[in-house]
Amino acid sequence: MGNMLRIGPALIWLAVSLPTQANSPEHATELHLDPAWLTLIHYQPDRFGSGYTSQADDPAFFLSENGKHSPRAELKATLDAIQKDGEGDDHALCRFPARATWLSQQLDLSLPEIECPGFQEWSETLNTETVTLVFAASYLNSPSSMFGHTFLRLDPPQDDDETNLLLANTISYAADAAAHDSELLFAYKGIFGGYPGITTVQPYYEKIRLYSDIEHRDLWEYKLNLTQDEVDLMIAHAWEIRDRNFDYYFFDENCAYRLLALIDIARPGTDLLGEVSTHAIPSDTVRWVVDKDLVSEVYYRPSAATSVAYSLSTLPDDQQTLAAAVANGYVAADGSEVKSLPAEQRAHVLDATYDYVRYKSEADGWPREIAAPLSHDLLRERSQISDVAPPEEPPEPVVRDDQGHDTFRLSLGAGQQAHREFTQLTLRPAYHDVLDPPAGYRTGAQLQFLRLDARLYTDNDELQLEQLTGVEIRSLSPRNAFFSPLSWQVGFGGRRTDTGNDRVLTPYLEGGAGGSWRLGNQTQAFAIATADLEIDDDLRRGYDAAPGADIGLLHQNNQFSLLAGAKTKAWIVSSQHRQDQLYAKANWHIGREFSLFAEFTREDHYDRYQSLWHAGIHAYF
């Protein structure tokens, strides 16, 4: 009996304390290392050591003073905070609903009932049943969009076919750049993390206006097969990171990277972030999402420019000329040239011309006093033709952007320059050049970052850095009677240059602008006025500059690509001389994984002729 009196209080204490201990972090000894928890707090392993650091750079994102670097401390602080009594939006349950949901599932917690009016109103406004990943195609005229852009569309319940997804909301992550920052400053700060990155919510129609109507970028919509619980968890975490600072990095912690984290949180175990190595290119991230079987449907939304260009391209050449004459005021909408056409052809000409005039008035700011009367005349004439269907939408491209070649390229080849044989290894982390397989990429577009060319000369086993390309951008956009885009190029890095006595590695900056014209569906001619600057102590005055020209042909198809032409430069500072070159480069594509390449150049420099040939294989990863 005495023993029972002594044991009784202990049993009562144990019975009372067990539920409390079950809800305490001590009973979740390894929960802080659960991949789902690490993803929720955006922890990444430290490069050196065995610890973790969160990529969140806002103190308000953490409940523990040590939460930035301690998953265990943040877990303990979160458990303590969500189980406290209280009310209002400042309670931890309201600030961090995704954490609370996950911890409750893992530990079977009994949490206090807290009213969260802010989160409740926000989630009801978003009213999300499904989530769609949207990819906006690359746009070379803006450093922030050269690789494309991704964002999430939050789709409301599809009760009927009348549901307008244009009114759906979107979630995106972008650099919070100052409005007055130049494109060059944006690129610099974006590379080195000089901007805070913020998560924002906008209506989808605003995104369409920006990407499709203004920047002329096609959109691809990938409907994700998330369950309602997974969607709810994603929305809850989006609330947690809204207006929170995550430093923006152009190459890795960018728009696409943050969206991968949201998907990983919604469906633990997908580990999309595990695919990221040195960089996260939006088209690559879409490819990873597709490869993880997260996509149920894909929809193509052509830009206004694509739709207009397609509508005009369906007209015969003589009717294209007529449409251009009407649009530019040389022929009236009811002129005899138009009236003489059969009704169906006349309707197509009027439709295409009207779409073009509307596009130019919105995209290029055609004066209203010109565009409005002309649009009225075109619609009046079109209304008199019945039983002719409106223009068809452009067909979906056979190869989507995410189905193009992988962006990392490794090349191995052999060649000869000035009678010296060499083996060359090339590494290019990103992205695409005009001789790569073109499917899934913009025609005539080239964008290369951090390309390294190393040569081993076999005559003396000398290893040389042939070229290090920091950035190389080229845009060859064909001109026609309706569109007159500028073709341009820019690049910088270090390259071997001939001083007359030696080949030295020289920093360079180059650029150019001109035009390009189609010679067929897959071939274009171009003429570019160029400018080069080289800076090095080995040059007589320490630097040299050269105006020049590049005239050539570009052919691209899914089996074979060819670039051939002639270049000339007139060096005018350190060594007044000309440098003339004939060149031909070709790639034979073997699927999207490999290409065989060959190039030949013949150069007249310092009054002597030199030839280079080089051949090998590209592999894409």
Secondary structure, DSSP 8 states (H G I E B T S, - for coil): -HHHHHHHHHHHHHHHHHHHHHTSGGG-TTGGG-HHHHHHTTEEE-SSSS-EEES---GGG-SSTTTTT-HHHHHHHHHHHHTS---STTSHHHH-HHHHHHHHHHHT--------HHHHHHHHHH--SEEEEEEE---TTSGGGTT-EEEEEEE----STT--GGGSEEEEEEE---TT--HHHHHHHHHTT-EEEEEEEEEHHHHHIIIIIIS---EEEEEE---HHHHHHHHHHHHHHTT--EEE-SSSSSHHHHHHHHHHHHSTT--GGGG-SS---HHHHHHHHHHTT-EEEEEEE--HHHHHHHHHHTS-HHHHHHHHHHHTTSS-TTSHHHHTS-HHHHHHHHHHHHHHHHHHHHHS---HHHHHHHHHHHHHHHHT--S----------SS-GGGS--S-EEEEEEEEETTEEEEEEEEE-EEE-TTS--TTS-TTEEEEEEEEEEEEETTTTEEEEEEEEEEEEEE---B-SS----EEEEEEEEEEEE-SS-EEEEEEEEEEEEEEEESSSSEEEEEEEEEEEEE-TTSTTSEEEEEEEEEEEEEE-SSEEEEEEEEEEEE-SSS-EEEEEEEEEEEEEETTTEEEEEEEEEEEETTEEEEEEEEEEEEE-
